[in-house]
Each structure stands twice: as C-alpha cells, then as structure tokens.
Amino acid sequence: MRQIGIALARQLTSQDVVLLSGPLGAGKTTFAQGIGKGLGIDEPIVSPTFTIARELDGHFASGAPAHLVHVDAYRIGGVMHAPGNDTMGALMDELESLGLDEELEDPSEGTVVLMEWGEHMAGILADTRLEVHIHRSEGNDEEDSTELSADGERVVSIVGVGWGERFDNLKRALQEVSD
C-alpha cells in the first residue's frame, strides 16, 4: 500500500484532491503514509480520525513546496446523509464550521487534499480528483469470521475524474510498482 501511495504522490501536483475509500482496516492510512513519503514529508502520517484534519509540509517531485491537508471524513456528515435531508448544504455547513470548506472547495497553490472516507463528498469537493477505492479480503479463511488483520489481499481501484492524460502517466507509474 505504501509503494502505491509513493508512486501516486510522485504524480500529484498543486490543488489535486485524492479521495480514499475502503472498509476499516483496508489500508487507507498506510496508503496515506506512502503519499506522505512520496511528497517528502518527514512527520509521521497518522489517521486524523479524532482531529478531523492534519496539515503537513513537504515537496512535489518537481521540488516545489507541497502542503498536504489530510482529512478523515469518517465523523463528518452522520445522519445528515439520510434521504430527504439537504445533504450538500448540511455538509458544507459542517465543513465550514471546521474551517475546511475553502481548502476543500478551492485548494490554495501548492496544496494537495487527501481525504479518507470522502466518497460521499466527491461530487461537491472537486471536478478534478482521484478516487482511490481499497478493497480487502478478511484475514483468515473461516467463512463466519469478520475479523480483519494485516494479512489478506488488497485490490486498489483508482478512478481519475478530469485527469485526462495525467491519468495515463499515473497508470504507467503504478504499473512499474506492480512489476
């Protein structure tokens, strides 16, 4: 997961938005650690579950300064996403109260937004984004077990919305990791 994150980070540029989704224990934070390493961030990348967002500085592959906003949206939204609610309005209000609305809607120069659990916000966050879906098997072979472990196969699907030719470059970089 880290190697994929590193390869992806080397393709990122200013104002990119990356949304990570997958079940608990799928490897989202490990993937985020790879992105941090690929952006030359020296500080530890940990899940921002309880702080909602962490901001870290590094540099892009070009050497230009990079500012990573690592968001965990697991606790954002809640019952507001129930049918019949003004989901987008309520979500934007919550993001605004956290001070994240402007950074997510229009990232400043040099900023990359990396959001775990952000799939329900994809449509309002950015017209151009990467959606990374991590699927994983359970750690043991017992049919009735739901226990997750560090073991188990992971399948990573990446969708580049509005990435055009950049997505072809990303695919080539990721192919090198898998070879």
N, C-alpha and C positions, 0 to 999 in steps of 0.2 A: 504494500500500500504506500509506503514511504517513497519507493522508487518511482511509482506512477505520479505521486504528488510532486516530486522533484522535477520530473520530465515536463509535467504540465506547467509548473511555475516558470520554467525557462521560456515558455511561450507567452506568458502573461505580459500585458502592457498596462499603462496607466488607464484607470477608470474601468477595468474589467470587473465583472461580477461573476462569481462562481457559487453555485448552489449545490450543497451536498445533501443527499438524502439516503436513508437506509435505516434498518431497524437498530435498536440499541445493541451495541457491541459489534456492529458491522465493520467498523474501522474508520469512521469519519474523522475522528481526532488524529488517528495515525496518519491518515491521508493529509490532514491539515498540517501535521508536523513535517511531512515531505514538502508541502508548499512553502512552509516557513524556511526550511533548509534551502530549497531552490531559490528563494528570494534573499538568501544570505542573512537571515535573521538569527542573531546569536541567542536571544532569550528563549526560554522553553515555551513551546506551544502546548497549552493545556486547554481542556474543554472550558469554554466560558459559560457553562450552564448556569451558574449562580450569579455571575456578574453580567450576563447577557452579552456583553461585548468587550473585547480586548483590542488595543491598538498597539502595533509593533512596527518598528522601522528596519528596513533592510535595503536591498537594491535589486533592480531588474537585471536580466542577463546582459543588457546593454551597458550596465554600470550606473544608470540613472537611479536616483533615490526612489525607493518604494515604501509606501505606507500601507500596511495591511490592517484592515478592520475585520477582525474575526468575530463573527456573531453566532450565537447559539439561539435559534428561534424556537426552541422546544417549549419554552414557557410563554411565548408571545402568541396571542390570539385566543386560545382557550375556547370558551363557549361562544365567542363572537362568530365563530365559523359555522354555527348551526344554520340550517336552512331558514330563510326568511329574515335574517339579520343583514344590515348594511355592512357586510364583511370588510370591504375595502376601506370604507370610511372609518370604521372602528379600528382596523389595523393601522391605518395611517395615524390616527389619533394616539394609539399606543406607542408607535414608533416615535412620534413627535415628543411624547412625554418622556421617552428615554433618551431623547436627543439624537436619534439615529435617522430620522426621516430625510434630512438633507443629504447626509453622507450616502444613504442607500439609493435615493432617487437620482442624485447627480453627484457622483463621487468627485472629489477635488483632484486636481492634477497630481499624478503620482500615486493615487490611492487604488488599491485592489480590495474589493469587498468579498470575503469568503464567509458564506452563511451556511451553517449546519441546520438542518430541519427547515429549510427555507422554501421547499417545493410549493407550499400553499400560497406563497407570496410572489411566485415567479412572474406572473403577468403584470404586476404593478411595480416591480423593482427595476427592471431594465429590459429594454427592447433587444439589447445585445447581451448575451450571457452564455455561460456554460452551465449545463445541468448535469451533475455527476450523480449517478444512482449506483449505490453499492448494495449488492445482494449477497447474502452469505448462507451457507448451509449450517446446520446445527453441528455442534462439536462432537457428538457421538452418534452411533448408529442405531440406538434404541428408538423404535418408532414413536413411543409415547413421551420421549424426552423433549423438553423445551429449553433445556439448559444451554446457554451459549458459552463458548470457550474461545481461547485464542486459536484453536485448531479450526479446521474447516475451510472449504474452498470459498473464494470470493469472486464474484463476477462484477466487473465495473463497466457500466454503460455511460457514455458521455455524449450528450447532445449539444451541439454548438448552434445556438439560436442567434442568427445575424452575424456569424463569424466568417462566412464566405471562404476565401482562400486561406485565411489563417487556420481554419479547421483542418484543411489538408496538411498544413505544416505540423499541427498538433498530432494528427494521426501518424505521420511519419516518425515523430519523436517518440510516441508511445509504442510504435512497432519496434523501435530499437530497444526499448526496455524489455519487451516480451521475448526478443530473440536470444 
